[in-house]
Structure formats: structure tokens, C-alpha cells
């Protein structure tokens, strides 16, 4: 009886040992398959997230974009070309531009290839001083107009101390960026270098950035006087995207000017609840009557206008 009972106990133990062994093997196999599945999911997510080509997926469309950054009551825009060049236009009045640039550039990218100053008012240039503290700057374009403000003196001193390359824009000219498009400086018509002017806004450097068939017109803070001068060459002004001058003030953006530009999109860089009453409702009404879509940084934050050279997409 003892042997019989012992025998059954032995067989019963063997049975459980066998099943326990199989369970462990199955657990290892399941664990291995789970790990492989997890790795595959993470790999696909990583490749997709970094815009790398994976089987059955097309690469993201190549193009250029202009990011009109929300820096409050000021102007700052970042042009990103297809090859990765960065063009900074103005910089706002303070450090806000640094945070906004960081949101649109790679974390380890510390290069601004071209920096353009439209005119030496604080709400356009102070941010560029902070940019020069943090980023390498390849080349700077400005008009050379005289302005006695401490901010402009600091801007010039910073450039001198860093030994940065500067080029005056003294008349209309073009910069060929190759496959990245081109920049056409349209105004001033004659040299302002070393000259004092009554209204600094009207000395603003005006230029057009073109990629493929799409163009962006940057106007600084020009007012009606300069608009009238530029209407001498209306064929230069046509653009798909207009950076509205002087934060949408009614001192600018006349009906004849808009009819020459005929923009599909108009971006107004303006601070929320600002004390100047910008933008003017009259300016907005002119744009809307023209069928132009109006975009405002005080309402939408950063405005990213992308083009593949044919169509335009607003983010």
C-alpha cells in the first residue's frame, strides 16, 4: 500500500514537474515575442516621428516656411529653407524671440545664416541682440540709417565685438539662394547709410522671399509715404503672403498698395490688447474686401506658412 501510494505520489509530482517546465518555456517564448513586438512598435513610431522613410510611407514634402513669431507688440519672423538655412527677420522687443525660435528649430541648432533688420526701432531690433548672445550669425543685412537710440547703439556694438559680417542694402538687389529660392531687396531705392531721416518707419528695408512660384513680402513698418514711392514699380510687389506693415496701423496698407500686392494671406504681427489700437479695423476691412485671409499673432500665436513652391499651407 505504501509503495502504491508512493508510486502515485511520484507520478503526480512528475506530472506537475512536466507541466511546470512547459509553462516556464511558454512564458519565455511569450515574453520574447512581446519584447519583439514592443521593439517593432517603438521602431516604427520612431521612424515615423523623425520623418524617415519606412516601408509603404512617402517622405514629407520638401519646402520652405516662414514662421511669424508671437513676440507681443513687435515683429519677428523666421524663414526656414528646404536645405535647413535659417533667416531671421527682425526680433521683437525682448527675449521672447529666443523661446519662439527654440520651438521651431532643432535643440542643438545654434546657427542663424542670415539676419535682416528692417529698421532700428526697439520692437524690431532688441530681440536680435539676445539672439547674437545665443546663436552664431552668418551675415547681417541692414540699411545703415542713423538712429540715436541706446538699443541701436548696443546692437551695433554687439556686432562689432563679435566681428560679424554686415552688408548694407543701398538699392534694390537680389540674393540667389540656389535651390532654397531667392531674396529680392526692393527698398530703399538709394543709400540711407549714415543718413538721418524724419520718420524711421519709412526707412524700413522691404524685401521679398520667393521659393518656387510662391513669394512672401516683408515690409517692416513702412507707412503711406514709402508705399506710394514703391507703387512706382507695382510689378515688384505682387506676393502670395504679405507681412502687414506697422502691426496693422492705419498709417499703412492703403487700398492701392493692396491692389498691387494682391496677397492670398496677410499676417499681422501684433500684441494682444496693445495700447496703440493695432490693428486698425479699416485695414482689416480692406484686406477682407480683397478676399485675403487675415492671420494675427495676438489671436493665433506663431503663424507658420509653409509652401512646396506651388501650394500654401498655414499651420
PALUM-120687 format. One line per 3 residues: number of its first residue (from 1); for each residue x, y, z of C-alpha. Coordinates in steps of 0.25 Angstrom, whole numbers, m for minus. Layout:
// PALUM-120687
NUM	X:Y:Z  ...
This chain:
// PALUM-120687
1	0:0:0  11:9:3  18:7:m10
4	5:8:m17  2:21:m10  17:26:m12
7	16:22:m27  4:30:m29  11:42:m22
10	23:40:m30  15:40:m43  7:52:m38
13	19:60:m35  25:57:m49  12:61:m55
16	13:75:m49  28:76:m51  26:73:m66
19	15:84:m67  23:94:m59  34:92:m69
22	26:94:m81  19:107:m74  33:113:m72
25	37:110:m86  24:116:m91  26:128:m82
28	39:131:m88  34:129:m102  23:139:m100
31	32:149:m93  42:148:m105  30:150:m115
34	25:162:m106  38:169:m106  40:167:m121
37	26:173:m123  29:185:m114  42:187:m121
40	35:187:m134  25:197:m130  35:206:m124
43	44:206:m136  32:209:m146  28:220:m137
46	42:226:m136  44:225:m151  31:232:m154
49	33:242:m143  46:246:m149  40:247:m163
52	50:236:m168  45:227:m180  39:214:m175
55	32:203:m184  20:208:m190  21:222:m186
58	25:234:m194  35:245:m189  30:258:m184
61	29:268:m195  41:277:m197  38:292:m196
64	41:306:m189  33:312:m178  32:326:m171
67	29:326:m157  23:339:m152  26:338:m137
70	17:343:m126  27:353:m119  16:362:m114
73	15:376:m119  27:375:m129  32:368:m141
76	40:355:m143  40:345:m154  48:332:m156
79	49:327:m171  53:312:m171  59:308:m185
82	58:294:m191  73:291:m189  72:296:m174
85	77:310:m175  71:320:m165  67:334:m168
88	63:343:m156  55:356:m160  55:366:m148
91	54:361:m134  43:368:m125  46:376:m113
94	52:366:m103  55:351:m101  42:345:m105
97	48:342:m119  58:332:m113  47:324:m107
100	39:324:m120  51:321:m129  54:309:m120
103	40:304:m123  43:303:m138  58:299:m138
106	65:287:m134  70:287:m120  85:286:m124
109	84:296:m135  91:309:m132  93:315:m145
112	85:327:m152  90:328:m166  85:342:m169
115	79:353:m160  71:364:m166  68:377:m158
118	57:385:m165  59:398:m157  65:401:m143
121	53:403:m135  53:395:m121  41:386:m125
124	49:380:m137  63:380:m132  65:377:m117
127	62:362:m119  73:362:m129  83:366:m118
130	79:354:m110  80:345:m122  94:349:m124
133	97:345:m110  92:331:m112  94:328:m127
136	105:329:m137  100:339:m148  106:337:m162
139	102:350:m169  94:363:m165  87:372:m175
142	82:386:m171  81:400:m178  91:408:m169
145	81:418:m166  85:427:m154  77:425:m141
148	82:430:m127  75:421:m118  83:413:m107
151	77:400:m113  82:402:m127  96:406:m121
154	96:393:m113  92:385:m126  104:392:m134
157	113:390:m122  110:375:m121  112:373:m136
160	126:380:m135  130:372:m123  126:359:m129
163	133:363:m142  120:359:m150  119:361:m165
166	110:372:m169  105:377:m183  98:390:m186
169	85:389:m195  86:403:m202  78:400:m214
172	69:388:m220  77:375:m222  75:360:m222
175	82:349:m214  81:336:m221  80:324:m211
178	80:313:m221  71:302:m218  66:310:m206
181	60:321:m214  64:336:m214  63:349:m207
184	59:361:m214  62:374:m207  52:384:m212
187	54:397:m204  61:406:m201  64:411:m215
190	76:419:m211  86:419:m200  82:422:m186
193	96:419:m180  100:430:m170  87:438:m172
196	77:443:m162  62:442:m166  50:449:m160
199	42:436:m160  50:423:m157  38:415:m161
202	39:420:m175  53:415:m176  49:401:m174
205	56:391:m182  46:384:m191  49:370:m197
208	42:358:m204  46:344:m201  42:334:m213
211	42:319:m213  37:313:m226  24:320:m230
214	21:325:m216  26:339:m210  26:345:m197
217	26:361:m196  33:367:m183  30:381:m181
220	36:385:m167  28:398:m163  27:406:m176
223	16:416:m176  8:422:m187  19:431:m192
226	28:419:m195  16:411:m201  14:422:m211
229	28:422:m215  28:407:m217  16:408:m225
232	25:413:m236  29:399:m239  16:391:m236
235	21:379:m243  31:377:m232  20:376:m221
238	11:364:m225  12:354:m214  4:342:m208
241	7:345:m194  8:359:m188  14:363:m175
244	5:375:m172  13:387:m169  14:394:m156
247	5:384:m148  m7:387:m156  m7:402:m153
250	m16:411:m162  m3:419:m165  0:407:m175
253	m6:397:m184  m14:406:m194  m24:401:m204
256	m15:404:m216  m4:396:m209  m12:384:m206
259	m17:384:m221  m3:384:m225  1:372:m215
262	m12:364:m216  m8:355:m205  m15:342:m202
265	m11:343:m188  m8:355:m179  0:353:m166
268	m2:364:m155  9:363:m144  3:370:m132
271	2:369:m117  m11:366:m110  m19:378:m104
274	m8:387:m108  m9:402:m105  m8:406:m119
277	m21:401:m124  m14:392:m134  m18:386:m144
280	m28:396:m150  m41:391:m153  m40:399:m166
283	m28:391:m170  m35:378:m167  m47:382:m175
286	m38:386:m187  m32:372:m187  m45:365:m185
289	m51:372:m197  m40:368:m205  m42:353:m201
292	m29:352:m193  m29:343:m181  m25:351:m169
295	m16:344:m159  m12:350:m146  m1:346:m135
298	m9:352:m124  m21:342:m127  m13:330:m133
301	1:331:m127  12:327:m136  7:326:m150
304	15:316:m159  13:318:m174  18:306:m182
307	20:305:m197  25:294:m206  27:304:m217
310	13:303:m222  2:302:m211  2:309:m198
313	m2:302:m184  m4:310:m172  m1:303:m158
